Amino acid sequence: MIILGSISKNFHFKLSIVFKMELYNAKLNKAKLEKAEMSTDFTRERLELHKSLVEAKNHIDILLSREENLMEQIDLYKSQVSELQNTMVGSKGTS
């Protein structure tokens, strides 16, 4: 009877160890899955931020190009006004 009880205790002990190992493996797999999900979320956020950065840089390039075009137009208008003023001054002097 003592031997049978010892075998039963030994069996329960081994069984509890197996269950604990399965539980820890399940927890480990869950943690790995959560890590993968977080990594995916971070990657998605990083891609969204990169997309926003590229869009902002493109917008800046457009604005800089517009500024350059406007400055060229201002220079052209200044020269035209100056030319017109010189023409008007010249015509007053010959009248």
Secondary structure by P-SEA (a helix, b strand, c coil): caaaaaaaaaaaaaaaaaaaaaaaaaaaaaaaaaaaaaaaaaaaaaaaaaaaaaaaaaaaaaaaaaaaaaaaaaaaaaaaaaaaaaaaaaaaaac
